[in-house]
Amino acid sequence: MEDNKLFTEFPPVSTEKWEEVINKDLKGADYEKKLVWRTIEGFKVKPYYRAEDLEGLEYLDSNPGQMPFTRGKHTDNNVWDVRQDIRIADPKEANRVALDAVERGATSLGLCAKNIKTLDDMATLFKGIYINAVSINFTCSEDYLQLLKLYVDYANQQGINPKELEGSCEFDPFRYALKNGKFHRSEEGDFQMAKELVVYAHENLPKFRVLTVHGSLLHNAGSNIVQELGFSLAAANELVARLTDLGLKAHRVASRIVLNVGIGSTYFMEMAKIRAARLLWSKIVEQYKPECDCAYKLFIHATTSEWNQSVYDPYVNMLRSTTEAMSACIAGADSISVLPFDNAYKEADDFGYRIARNQQLLLKEESYLDKIADPAAGSYYIENLTDQIAKGAWEHFLKVEELGGFCKAIRQGYVQDEVEKTARQRDLDIATRKTTILGTNQYPNLLEKMGEKVKSECSECSEKTENTEIKILKPYRGAEPFEALRLATERSGKRPKVFLLTYGNLTMRKARAGFATNFFGVAGYEIIDNPGFASAEEGAKAALESKADIVVLCSSDDEYAEITEPACKALKGKVKSLVLAGFPKEMVETYKGYGIDEFIHVKTNVLECLTAFQKMFGII
């Protein structure tokens, strides 16, 4: 067959030619500052990639379903389990929600088994559910071994062969230690329990994965992608190392592990993270010389981010979790949980569960993302990200190994300190709006009220203890500090009025009025916008008539020279604060002398500034 190449009439273009054209268009601007993205992980992302950027990447020669499984474990499809996590401890109510989920498309269930103590409890939980037709994942239990024994007894009672049942239990000694400050029994006791779970599963539930590593905990505590991956793989490696020391074979341990990763909104990087996880796991497991290839096939469960969720403008959470689920399924995750969009402020209800489930069903049934193995294959960008993330994660993995393994690393506080360092940077980026949380620190819905809707956080399995031997790692949401400001405004009964004194150049006054609206709107203040005034005096008069608490001057830098002094003379002492939108550097001290209290601009730490205003008004 003749090999006809398309577009042969177009000559190839070298990288040098591309760069020449780009620099010409930049007109002297700094290439690195304008076009190169510096990620919080510490590496650079170029504006474009070419085939030459992938030279030397050996794993590119492998096909889907082949070692090192970077391209996934399936050879001809991309099937994943649509998992519904149900955080309801009452067996009867959990059963009602689970039945509805299965009837409406869920192929996997995550169930809290905290209150499952007897065979009758198990029967209540699974009434009407064919446990041999859906993957069952126990997410919370005080004694997973006894729980699995009950599960096997229940299966036998129903005439179902336990050896055909698929699922997992989320026994994770590291998550418990990081959330509670100590191991559940003891470090040695927890690893002994892990051994007993593996042995029991091998004999009775061969398709069950009984060990879980929750990278999602690191993700929701503010870690970056390479930290989450590197530390998670170090934890998984510790499980294999410790249990092989206790006499188990490496492949039996490795094949029982679930890596539960959190999926954030950095769309392509999250795809690359999952692909890199499989690549690195193959590299790690190879050192144990396993007797079965099953050890290399890491089971990855992806959960959409809690860290990204917001209380205000909650429907935006649907958009966030949809892109997150897309990242996970395109990367070849084995199962995916989409959190309900209102998870940040209330217990999930039927509507929240339904939307979360349908997001995945749409990706399958309408987008057909389950039909093609490794849809991201061949993308110069994604392949390059996979390589960079793998290298960065491997550095973290090696550092933990140098410290003696994951247990010693968390006892020294190394993992916690590294994650917290990144979390502080992420918090600063949100506070200065370098990172946007739509509806929270940018573009708020000014009419939205959420104070009465916010309920207590969903409870999880954790203990409160004062005798901690391990530094606790706390999950949180990035939006929380801004939400606290706005909720405080709502609950205080005070809503400061912000009057926008607009003047002069139409483009500049509208731009700065919009900026000021967003700025004060995120704290829930009332914004009084205006079409523009003919003079500073006219604007000041209108501001006083409105009984404004804050007046913001909105104009161009040149025209501030005309209006700032007369506006300040008319308003100083008659309103709580005078603010200027912008930062005319040469005139700052002069304008302060006139009476300007604050300058708001793109480099302002919005959180700090608004906190000061809240204190001034006695709201906090």
C-alpha positions as CSV (number, residue, x, y, z in Angstrom):
1,M,0.0,0.0,0.0
2,E,1.4,3.4,-1.0
3,D,2.3,5.6,2.0
4,N,0.9,9.0,1.1
5,K,1.7,11.7,3.6
6,L,-0.6,14.6,4.1
7,F,0.5,18.2,3.5
8,T,3.8,17.3,1.8
9,E,3.6,20.6,-0.1
10,F,4.3,22.4,3.2
11,P,8.0,22.4,4.1
12,P,9.0,21.5,7.7
13,V,9.5,24.3,10.1
14,S,12.4,24.2,12.6
15,T,12.2,25.1,16.2
16,E,14.5,28.0,15.5
17,K,12.1,29.4,13.0
18,W,9.2,29.1,15.4
19,E,11.2,30.9,18.1
20,E,12.2,33.6,15.7
21,V,8.6,34.4,14.8
22,I,7.5,34.2,18.5
23,N,10.2,36.7,19.6
24,K,9.3,39.0,16.8
25,D,5.6,39.0,18.0
26,L,6.8,39.6,21.6
27,K,8.4,42.9,20.5
28,G,11.1,42.8,23.1
29,A,9.0,41.4,25.9
30,D,10.6,38.7,28.1
31,Y,9.9,35.3,26.6
32,E,10.2,33.5,30.0
33,K,7.9,35.9,31.8
34,K,5.3,36.1,29.1
35,L,5.0,32.6,27.8
36,V,6.6,30.1,30.2
37,W,4.4,28.8,33.0
38,R,6.2,28.2,36.3
39,T,4.2,25.6,38.2
40,I,3.9,25.3,41.9
41,E,5.7,22.0,41.6
42,G,8.9,23.9,40.6
43,F,9.2,23.1,36.9
44,K,8.6,25.1,33.8
45,V,6.0,24.5,31.1
46,K,6.8,25.8,27.7
47,P,4.2,27.4,25.4
48,Y,4.5,24.6,22.8
49,Y,6.2,21.2,22.4
50,R,7.6,19.3,19.5
51,A,8.6,15.7,18.8
52,E,12.2,16.5,19.7
53,D,11.1,17.2,23.3
54,L,10.3,13.6,23.8
55,E,13.6,12.1,22.6
56,G,14.9,9.5,25.1
57,L,11.5,8.7,26.7
58,E,11.7,4.9,26.6
59,Y,8.2,4.2,27.8
60,L,6.8,5.8,24.6
61,D,7.6,2.5,22.8
62,S,5.2,0.5,24.8
63,N,1.5,0.0,24.0
64,P,-1.5,0.1,26.2
65,G,-1.6,-3.0,28.4
66,Q,2.1,-3.4,28.3
67,M,4.9,-2.7,30.8
68,P,5.4,-0.1,32.4
69,F,1.6,0.5,32.0
70,T,2.1,4.3,31.6
71,R,-0.5,4.0,28.8
72,G,-2.9,2.1,31.0
73,K,-3.7,-1.5,31.7
74,H,-6.4,-2.0,29.0
75,T,-5.5,-2.9,25.4
76,D,-8.6,-2.0,23.6
77,N,-10.8,0.2,25.8
78,N,-10.7,2.6,28.7
79,V,-13.3,1.2,31.0
80,W,-13.5,2.5,34.6
81,D,-15.9,2.0,37.5
82,V,-18.4,4.8,38.2
83,R,-18.2,4.8,42.0
84,Q,-20.7,6.5,44.3
85,D,-19.2,7.2,47.8
86,I,-22.0,7.2,50.4
87,R,-20.9,8.7,53.7
88,I,-23.9,7.5,55.7
89,A,-23.2,5.3,58.8
90,D,-26.8,4.2,59.2
91,P,-27.1,0.9,57.3
92,K,-30.8,1.3,56.3
93,E,-30.4,4.8,54.9
94,A,-27.1,3.9,53.2
95,N,-28.9,1.0,51.6
96,R,-31.7,3.3,50.2
97,V,-29.1,5.6,48.6
98,A,-27.0,2.7,47.4
99,L,-30.0,1.0,45.7
100,D,-30.8,4.2,43.9
101,A,-27.2,4.7,42.8
102,V,-26.9,1.2,41.3
103,E,-30.3,1.4,39.6
104,R,-29.2,4.7,38.0
105,G,-25.8,3.7,36.7
106,A,-23.2,3.3,39.5
107,T,-21.0,0.3,39.0
108,S,-19.1,0.7,42.3
109,L,-20.1,1.7,45.8
110,G,-18.1,3.3,48.6
111,L,-19.8,2.5,51.8
112,C,-19.2,3.6,55.4
113,A,-19.2,0.4,57.5
114,K,-18.7,2.1,60.8
115,N,-22.0,0.6,62.2
116,I,-21.8,-2.8,60.6
117,K,-21.3,-5.1,63.6
118,T,-23.5,-8.1,62.9
119,L,-24.7,-10.2,60.0
120,D,-28.1,-8.6,60.3
121,D,-26.4,-5.1,59.8
122,M,-24.7,-6.5,56.7
123,A,-28.0,-7.8,55.4
124,T,-29.6,-4.4,56.0
125,L,-26.9,-2.6,54.2
126,F,-27.1,-4.9,51.1
127,K,-30.8,-5.5,50.9
128,G,-31.7,-5.7,47.2
129,I,-28.1,-5.2,46.0
130,Y,-26.4,-7.9,44.0
131,I,-22.9,-7.7,45.5
132,N,-21.6,-9.9,42.8
133,A,-22.6,-7.4,40.1
134,V,-21.1,-4.3,41.6
135,S,-17.8,-3.4,43.2
136,I,-18.1,-2.9,47.0
137,N,-15.6,-0.7,48.7
138,F,-15.7,-0.3,52.5
139,T,-14.5,3.2,53.4
140,C,-14.7,3.2,57.2
141,S,-14.5,0.5,59.8
142,E,-13.1,0.0,63.3
143,D,-12.0,-3.5,62.4
144,Y,-11.7,-4.3,58.7
145,L,-10.7,-8.0,59.3
146,Q,-14.0,-8.7,61.2
147,L,-15.9,-6.7,58.6
148,L,-14.5,-8.8,55.8
149,K,-15.4,-12.0,57.7
150,L,-18.9,-10.8,58.0
151,Y,-19.0,-9.9,54.3
152,V,-17.8,-13.4,53.4
153,D,-20.5,-14.9,55.7
154,Y,-23.1,-12.8,54.1
155,A,-22.0,-13.8,50.6
156,N,-22.2,-17.5,51.6
157,Q,-25.6,-16.9,53.1
158,Q,-26.8,-15.5,49.8
159,G,-25.4,-18.3,47.8
160,I,-22.7,-16.1,46.3
161,N,-19.1,-17.3,45.9
162,P,-16.9,-14.8,47.8
163,K,-14.0,-15.5,45.5
164,E,-15.9,-13.8,42.7
165,L,-16.6,-10.6,44.6
166,E,-14.7,-7.4,43.6
167,G,-14.0,-4.4,45.7
168,S,-11.7,-3.0,48.4
169,C,-11.4,-1.8,52.0
170,E,-9.6,1.4,52.8
171,F,-7.3,0.1,55.5
172,D,-4.6,2.7,55.5
173,P,-2.4,3.0,58.7
174,F,-0.7,6.1,57.3
175,R,-3.9,8.1,56.8
176,Y,-5.0,7.2,60.3
177,A,-1.7,8.3,61.8
178,L,-1.6,11.6,59.9
179,K,-5.2,12.4,60.8
180,N,-5.0,11.3,64.4
181,G,-1.4,11.8,65.4
182,K,-0.8,8.1,66.2
183,F,-1.2,4.7,64.7
184,H,-4.5,2.9,65.4
185,R,-3.1,0.0,67.4
186,S,0.6,0.7,67.2
187,E,3.0,0.9,64.2
188,E,3.8,-2.8,64.5
189,G,0.2,-3.7,65.3
190,D,-1.1,-1.9,62.2
191,F,1.3,-3.7,59.9
192,Q,0.4,-7.0,61.5
193,M,-3.2,-6.2,60.8
194,A,-2.3,-5.4,57.2
195,K,-0.6,-8.8,56.9
196,E,-3.7,-10.5,58.3
197,L,-5.9,-8.7,55.8
198,V,-3.8,-9.7,52.9
199,V,-3.7,-13.3,54.0
200,Y,-7.4,-13.4,54.6
201,A,-8.2,-11.8,51.2
202,H,-5.8,-14.2,49.4
203,E,-7.7,-17.2,50.9
204,N,-11.3,-15.9,50.8
205,L,-11.6,-12.7,48.6
206,P,-8.9,-13.0,45.9
207,K,-10.4,-10.1,43.9
208,F,-10.5,-7.8,46.9
209,R,-7.9,-5.1,47.5
210,V,-7.5,-4.6,51.2
211,L,-4.8,-1.9,51.5
212,T,-5.2,1.7,50.4
213,V,-2.8,4.6,50.2
214,H,-4.7,7.9,50.4
215,G,-2.8,10.4,48.3
216,S,-6.1,12.3,48.4
217,L,-5.3,13.2,52.0
218,L,-2.1,15.0,50.9
219,H,-3.9,16.6,48.0
220,N,-6.7,18.0,50.2
221,A,-4.1,19.2,52.7
222,G,-2.7,21.5,50.0
223,S,0.2,19.4,48.5
224,N,1.3,19.9,44.9
225,I,1.1,17.1,42.4
226,V,4.7,15.8,42.7
227,Q,4.5,15.7,46.5
228,E,1.2,13.8,46.4
229,L,2.6,11.3,44.0
230,G,6.1,10.9,45.4
231,F,4.9,10.6,49.0
232,S,2.0,8.3,48.1
233,L,4.4,5.9,46.3
234,A,6.7,6.0,49.2
235,A,3.9,4.9,51.5
236,A,2.9,2.2,49.1
237,N,6.5,1.0,48.9
238,E,6.6,0.9,52.7
239,L,3.6,-1.4,52.8
240,V,5.3,-3.8,50.4
241,A,8.6,-3.6,52.2
242,R,7.2,-4.1,55.7
243,L,4.8,-6.9,54.7
244,T,7.5,-8.8,52.8
245,D,9.6,-8.6,55.9
246,L,6.7,-10.2,57.7
247,G,6.9,-13.1,55.3
248,L,4.4,-12.2,52.5
249,K,5.3,-12.4,48.9
250,A,5.8,-9.1,47.1
251,H,3.2,-9.7,44.4
252,R,0.5,-10.7,46.9
253,V,1.0,-7.4,48.7
254,A,1.4,-5.1,45.7
255,S,-1.7,-6.5,44.0
256,R,-3.8,-5.7,47.1
257,I,-3.0,-2.0,47.1
258,V,-5.3,0.8,45.9
259,L,-3.8,4.2,45.3
260,N,-6.5,6.8,46.0
261,V,-5.5,10.1,44.4
262,G,-7.1,13.4,44.6
263,I,-7.8,15.1,41.2
264,G,-7.5,18.9,41.0
265,S,-8.3,21.3,38.3
266,T,-4.9,21.5,36.5
267,Y,-6.4,19.5,33.7
268,F,-3.5,18.2,31.8
269,M,-1.1,17.8,34.7
270,E,-3.6,15.6,36.6
271,M,-3.8,13.4,33.5
272,A,0.0,13.2,33.5
273,K,0.1,12.5,37.3
274,I,-1.9,9.3,36.9
275,R,0.2,8.1,33.9
276,A,3.3,8.9,35.9
277,A,2.0,6.9,38.9
278,R,1.8,3.7,36.8
279,L,5.3,4.3,35.4
280,L,6.9,4.8,38.7
281,W,5.0,2.0,40.4
282,S,6.4,-0.4,37.8
283,K,9.9,0.9,38.5
284,I,9.4,0.4,42.3
285,V,7.8,-3.1,42.1
286,E,10.5,-4.3,39.7
287,Q,13.0,-4.1,42.5
288,Y,11.1,-6.8,44.5
289,K,11.3,-9.2,41.5
290,P,7.6,-10.3,41.9
291,E,6.5,-13.8,40.9
292,C,3.4,-12.4,39.2
293,D,2.9,-9.5,36.7
294,C,-0.2,-8.6,38.7
295,A,2.1,-6.7,41.1
296,Y,2.8,-4.1,38.4
297,K,-0.8,-3.3,37.6
298,L,-1.5,-0.6,40.2
299,F,-5.2,0.0,40.8
300,I,-5.8,3.7,40.9
301,H,-8.9,5.2,42.3
302,A,-9.4,8.9,41.7
303,T,-11.6,11.2,43.8
304,T,-12.4,14.7,42.8
305,S,-10.9,17.5,44.9
306,E,-12.3,18.7,48.1
307,W,-9.6,21.3,48.3
308,N,-11.1,23.0,45.2
309,Q,-14.7,23.1,46.4
310,S,-16.3,26.3,47.4
311,V,-19.4,27.2,49.5
312,Y,-20.3,30.3,47.4
313,D,-21.4,29.9,43.8
314,P,-21.5,26.1,44.5
315,Y,-22.7,25.2,41.0
316,V,-19.2,26.1,39.8
317,N,-18.2,23.0,41.7
318,M,-19.9,21.0,39.0
319,L,-17.6,22.5,36.4
320,R,-14.6,21.8,38.5
321,S,-15.4,18.2,39.2
322,T,-16.3,17.6,35.6
323,T,-12.9,18.6,34.3
324,E,-11.3,16.7,37.2
325,A,-13.3,13.5,36.3
326,M,-12.2,14.0,32.7
327,S,-8.6,14.2,33.7
328,A,-8.9,10.9,35.6
329,C,-10.8,8.9,33.0
330,I,-8.6,10.1,30.1
331,A,-5.5,9.1,32.1
332,G,-7.0,5.6,32.7
333,A,-8.0,5.6,36.3
334,D,-9.6,2.3,37.3
335,S,-12.5,3.9,39.3
336,I,-13.6,7.4,39.9
337,S,-15.6,9.1,42.6
338,V,-17.1,12.5,41.9
339,L,-18.0,14.4,45.1
340,P,-21.4,16.0,45.2
341,F,-21.2,19.7,44.2
342,D,-22.6,20.9,47.6
343,N,-20.3,18.6,49.6
344,A,-18.5,21.7,51.1
345,Y,-21.4,22.9,53.2
346,K,-24.0,20.1,53.7
347,E,-24.6,16.4,53.8
348,A,-25.2,15.0,50.4
349,D,-28.8,14.5,49.3
350,D,-30.3,12.7,46.4
351,F,-29.9,15.6,44.0
352,G,-26.2,16.0,44.8
353,Y,-25.6,12.2,44.4
354,R,-27.5,12.2,41.1
355,I,-25.5,15.1,39.6
356,A,-22.2,13.6,40.7
357,R,-23.0,10.2,39.2
358,N,-24.4,11.7,36.0
359,Q,-21.2,13.6,35.3
360,Q,-19.4,10.3,34.9
361,L,-22.2,8.7,32.9
362,L,-22.2,11.6,30.4
363,L,-18.4,11.1,30.0
364,K,-19.1,7.5,29.1
365,E,-22.4,7.5,27.3
366,E,-22.1,10.7,25.4
367,S,-18.4,11.5,25.1
368,Y,-17.3,7.8,24.7
369,L,-14.2,8.3,26.7
370,D,-14.3,4.7,27.7
371,K,-14.0,3.4,24.2
372,I,-10.3,4.3,23.4
373,A,-7.3,3.1,25.3
374,D,-5.0,6.0,26.3
375,P,-6.8,8.9,24.6
376,A,-3.9,11.2,25.5
377,A,-1.2,9.1,23.8
378,G,1.1,11.0,21.5
379,S,0.5,14.4,22.9
380,Y,3.9,16.1,23.0
381,Y,2.6,18.2,25.9
382,I,1.1,15.5,28.0
383,E,4.0,13.1,27.4
384,N,6.4,15.8,28.5
385,L,4.3,16.6,31.6
386,T,4.3,12.9,32.4
387,D,8.1,12.8,32.3
388,Q,8.5,15.9,34.4
389,I,6.0,14.9,37.0
390,A,7.6,11.4,37.2
391,K,11.1,12.9,37.7
392,G,9.8,15.4,40.4
393,A,7.9,12.7,42.3
394,W,10.8,10.3,42.1
395,E,13.0,12.9,43.9
396,H,10.5,13.1,46.7
397,F,10.3,9.3,46.8
398,L,14.1,9.0,47.1
399,K,14.2,11.6,49.9
400,V,11.7,9.7,51.9
401,E,13.8,6.5,51.4
402,E,16.9,8.4,52.6
403,L,15.0,9.2,55.8
404,G,14.4,5.5,56.3
405,G,11.0,5.1,54.8
406,F,7.5,6.7,55.1
407,C,6.9,5.9,58.7
408,K,10.2,7.5,59.8
409,A,9.5,10.4,57.5
410,I,6.1,11.2,59.0
411,R,7.5,10.7,62.6
412,Q,10.1,13.3,61.8
413,G,7.3,15.6,60.3
414,Y,9.1,15.8,57.0
415,V,6.2,14.9,54.8
416,Q,3.8,17.2,56.8
417,D,6.2,20.1,56.7
418,E,6.8,19.8,53.0
419,V,3.0,19.7,52.3
420,E,2.4,22.6,54.7
421,K,5.1,24.7,52.9
422,T,3.3,24.2,49.6
423,A,-0.1,24.9,51.2
424,R,1.1,28.2,52.5
425,Q,2.2,29.2,49.0
426,R,-1.1,28.1,47.6
427,D,-2.9,30.1,50.3
428,L,-0.9,33.2,49.4
429,D,-1.7,32.8,45.7
430,I,-5.4,32.7,46.6
431,A,-5.1,35.7,48.9
432,T,-3.4,37.7,46.2
433,R,-5.7,36.3,43.6
434,K,-2.9,34.8,41.6
435,T,-5.0,31.7,41.8
436,T,-8.7,32.3,41.1
437,I,-11.5,30.5,42.9
438,L,-14.5,31.6,40.8
439,G,-17.3,33.0,42.9
440,T,-15.1,33.2,46.0
441,N,-12.1,35.4,45.6
442,Q,-13.1,36.6,42.1
443,Y,-16.4,37.4,40.4
444,P,-18.7,36.9,43.4
445,N,-22.4,36.7,43.0
446,L,-23.2,39.8,45.0
447,L,-26.8,38.7,45.8
448,E,-25.9,35.3,47.0
449,K,-26.6,34.3,50.6
450,M,-25.2,31.1,52.0
451,G,-25.1,31.7,55.8
452,E,-28.3,29.7,56.5
453,K,-27.4,26.9,54.1
454,V,-24.0,26.1,55.6
455,K,-24.3,23.0,57.8
456,S,-21.7,21.2,59.9
457,E,-19.0,19.4,57.9
458,C,-19.6,15.8,57.0
459,S,-18.0,13.6,59.7
460,E,-15.4,11.1,58.9
461,C,-13.7,8.3,60.9
462,S,-11.2,10.0,63.1
463,E,-10.4,10.2,66.8
464,K,-9.6,13.3,68.9
465,T,-6.5,12.7,70.9
466,E,-4.2,14.9,72.9
467,N,-1.4,12.4,73.1
468,T,0.0,12.7,69.5
469,E,3.3,11.2,68.6
470,I,3.0,12.2,64.9
471,K,2.3,15.6,63.5
472,I,-1.2,15.8,62.2
473,L,-1.9,16.8,58.6
474,K,-5.2,18.6,58.3
475,P,-7.3,18.7,55.1
476,Y,-8.9,22.0,54.3
477,R,-10.4,23.9,51.4
478,G,-8.5,26.7,49.7
479,A,-11.6,28.9,49.7
480,E,-12.2,28.8,53.4
481,P,-10.6,32.1,54.5
482,F,-12.6,34.1,52.0
483,E,-15.7,32.2,52.8
484,A,-15.2,33.0,56.5
485,L,-15.0,36.8,55.7
486,R,-18.3,36.7,53.7
487,L,-20.1,34.4,56.2
488,A,-19.1,36.8,59.0
489,T,-20.6,39.7,57.0
490,E,-23.8,37.8,56.5
491,R,-24.1,36.7,60.1
492,S,-23.1,40.1,61.7
493,G,-26.2,41.9,60.4
494,K,-23.9,44.6,59.1
495,R,-23.3,45.1,55.4
496,P,-20.9,48.0,54.7
497,K,-21.8,50.1,51.7
498,V,-19.1,50.7,49.0
499,F,-19.7,53.7,46.8
500,L,-17.7,53.7,43.5
501,L,-16.9,57.3,42.6
502,T,-16.3,57.0,38.9
503,Y,-14.8,59.8,36.8
504,G,-13.1,60.5,33.5
505,N,-11.8,58.0,30.9
506,L,-14.6,55.6,30.3
507,T,-12.4,52.5,29.8
508,M,-10.3,53.1,32.9
509,R,-13.1,54.0,35.2
510,K,-15.2,51.0,34.2
511,A,-12.2,48.7,34.5
512,R,-11.4,49.9,38.0
513,A,-15.0,50.0,39.1
514,G,-15.2,46.3,38.0
515,F,-12.0,45.6,39.9
516,A,-13.4,47.3,43.1
517,T,-16.7,45.5,42.8
518,N,-14.9,42.2,42.7
519,F,-12.6,43.2,45.5
520,F,-15.2,44.2,48.1
521,G,-17.9,41.9,46.7
522,V,-16.0,38.8,47.9
523,A,-16.5,40.0,51.5
524,G,-20.3,40.4,50.9
525,Y,-20.3,44.2,50.9
526,E,-23.0,46.2,49.2
527,I,-21.6,47.8,46.0
528,I,-23.1,51.1,44.7
529,D,-21.8,51.5,41.1
530,N,-22.3,54.7,39.1
531,P,-22.2,55.6,35.4
532,G,-19.7,58.4,36.0
533,F,-19.6,61.9,37.5
534,A,-18.7,65.3,35.9
535,S,-16.7,66.3,38.9
536,A,-15.2,65.1,42.2
537,E,-17.6,67.3,44.1
538,E,-20.7,65.9,42.4
539,G,-19.4,62.3,43.1
540,A,-18.7,63.2,46.7
541,K,-22.2,64.6,47.2
542,A,-23.8,61.5,45.8
543,A,-21.6,59.3,48.0
544,L,-22.7,61.2,51.2
545,E,-26.4,60.9,50.1
546,S,-26.0,57.2,49.7
547,K,-24.7,57.0,53.3
548,A,-21.7,55.0,52.1
549,D,-19.1,53.5,54.5
550,I,-16.4,53.2,51.9
551,V,-15.8,55.4,48.9
552,V,-13.6,54.1,46.1
553,L,-12.1,56.5,43.5
554,C,-12.2,54.9,40.1
555,S,-10.5,56.7,37.3
556,S,-7.2,56.7,35.3
557,D,-3.9,57.5,36.9
558,D,-3.7,60.8,35.1
559,E,-7.1,61.9,36.2
560,Y,-6.6,61.0,39.8
561,A,-4.5,64.1,39.9
562,E,-7.7,66.1,39.2
563,I,-10.1,64.5,41.6
564,T,-8.3,63.0,44.5
565,E,-7.7,66.2,46.5
566,P,-11.2,67.7,46.1
567,A,-12.8,64.3,46.7
568,C,-10.8,63.8,49.9
569,K,-11.6,67.3,51.1
570,A,-15.4,66.7,50.7
571,L,-15.4,63.2,52.2
572,K,-12.6,62.9,54.8
573,G,-14.1,62.3,58.2
574,K,-17.6,61.8,56.8
575,V,-17.1,58.2,55.6
576,K,-15.3,55.3,57.3
577,S,-12.6,54.9,54.6
578,L,-11.4,56.4,51.3
579,V,-9.9,54.0,48.8
580,L,-8.2,54.5,45.5
581,A,-8.4,51.8,42.8
582,G,-4.9,51.5,41.4
583,F,-1.4,52.2,42.5
584,P,0.0,55.4,40.9
585,K,3.5,54.8,42.5
586,E,4.8,58.4,42.2
587,M,1.8,59.9,43.8
588,V,1.0,57.4,46.6
589,E,2.4,59.5,49.4
590,T,0.8,62.7,48.1
591,Y,-2.6,61.0,47.9
592,K,-2.1,59.5,51.4
593,G,-1.6,63.1,52.5
594,Y,-4.9,64.1,51.0
595,G,-6.7,61.4,53.0
596,I,-6.6,58.2,50.9
597,D,-6.5,55.3,53.4
598,E,-5.9,52.3,51.1
599,F,-4.9,51.5,47.5
600,I,-6.3,48.4,45.9
601,H,-4.6,46.9,42.9
602,V,-3.6,43.5,41.4
603,K,-0.7,43.0,43.8
604,T,-2.8,43.7,46.9
605,N,-3.2,40.8,49.4
606,V,-6.9,40.9,49.2
607,L,-7.5,38.6,52.2
608,E,-5.3,40.8,54.5
609,C,-6.9,44.0,53.3
610,L,-10.5,42.8,53.7
611,T,-9.7,41.3,57.1
612,A,-8.6,44.8,58.2
613,F,-11.8,46.3,56.9
614,Q,-13.8,43.6,58.7
615,K,-12.1,44.5,61.9
616,M,-12.7,48.2,61.3
617,F,-16.4,47.6,61.0
618,G,-16.5,45.3,64.0
619,I,-17.6,42.3,61.9
620,I,-14.8,40.0,63.2
